[in-house]
């Protein structure tokens, strides 16, 4: 199996047909990124237990940029030359890594793990709506909409036992988490529509740099300096894992995938990640895998298979 070239991705002047199923290499990378993303919620929860949430997110970005920034400069991809390209990088960086991180990390303080999984599962649905408006090749259809709703329902079934909603704090936290999902969906669709020609290293590093300063300033003003608090061993392990595995590796590969798949197909990860998290819990921690979990998992897998065009659907012939 060929692996993606991390320094010089192939020229995609003739991109693949977005309505076709992904090839085996692309599907493998998609699954690998899903596996990485499915672990981040645990480490975020662990980290924000000991360190203020926005400051924790800011330090995660600092570490990730310290790694990826030099890579983007030294590997030789062409830097953007047009103002609109820099505007795209900065605006999507503020959405994806600034507003999203602040909203998500803050909301996680008041929302249960189960409810967080369901709320984050709305990300592909928002992506479908934005793609319908901005991407001619990714128009919404009744089948796509039904598949998305089936997947969200499956996530709700899997996590039903951990869905807790009580009080104003939970409501505000839920709105915050959904707001983060909207930011991610919009950022990916905008990049697919207007920045798909940009190198993943430049795009990812540029977005990190764009969000790093405002996020750090916001954290310092609201929570105090993130370096003034006591960082426990758990918080340090969590922030380094999130920076290296999530913000560097998985984020880079997300843009590698976005050159080869539709934005809605990339965002489908938001449906399968909660299922992988439950499966890992059962395999590694000995947690119970119930019939309800299996039912929800079937709904999610059918939804994702339909969304990735892995299930062939007969098209009506035109008369």
PyMOL commands that set and color helices and strands:
alter all, ss='L'
color gray80, all
select helices_A, chain A and resi 24-50+53-74+83-107+113-120+123-134+136-138+142-158+160-162+167-194+200-223+233-258+263-267+269-284+291-307
alter helices_A, ss='H'
color red, helices_A
deselect
rebuild
show_as cartoon
